[in-house]
Amino acid sequence: MIIETYTMGKLEVNEDQIYRFSKGIPGFDEEVDFALIAMPDAPFWVLQSVQEQGLSFLLGDPFVFYPSYEFELPDDEAEELAIESEVLVRCIITLKEDVEASTINLLAPIVLNPIGLTGKQIVLHRTPYHTKHSLLQEQTAIDGKDGG
């Protein structure tokens, strides 16, 4: 399948790269099909709307930036995504002109089922995480004071 992107032009993607977000992504409820595009030699991906070339998100592997990152996926969310064994967790990254000011959203990870090709952004409750953790600041623990 060929999709059009704003930043990368026309791209050929395989069916196994297309994830269905049945309820969209918060703020973009109408867009339900997204291609997950890996960036070579980097812990980043682009989540690109299949329909809307101007809608994409830069994602990162939160475990690369915050090795102690963890949360419990609620049973109802796992059931909605039909997750049985395999799961991918990615977080939205906001790049700033000053790269050192870039942030990663650990409060609302993108949870993907690579078998069923379903996805959802899940907002975590009762957690020390927030939406703007420093992307480049090394931390040994989340203490609620970083990335403010």
Beta strands, then each sheet from edge to edge (+ up, - down):
strand 1: 2-5
strand 2: 9-12
strand 3: 18-20
strand 4: 33-38
strand 5: 44-49
strand 6: 56-60
strand 7: 88-94
strand 8: 103-104
strand 9: 110-113
strand 10: 118-121
strand 11: 133-134
sheet 1: 1+ 2-
sheet 2: 3+ 4- 5+ 6- 7+ 8- 11+
sheet 3: 3+ 4- 5+ 6- 7+ 9- 10+
end
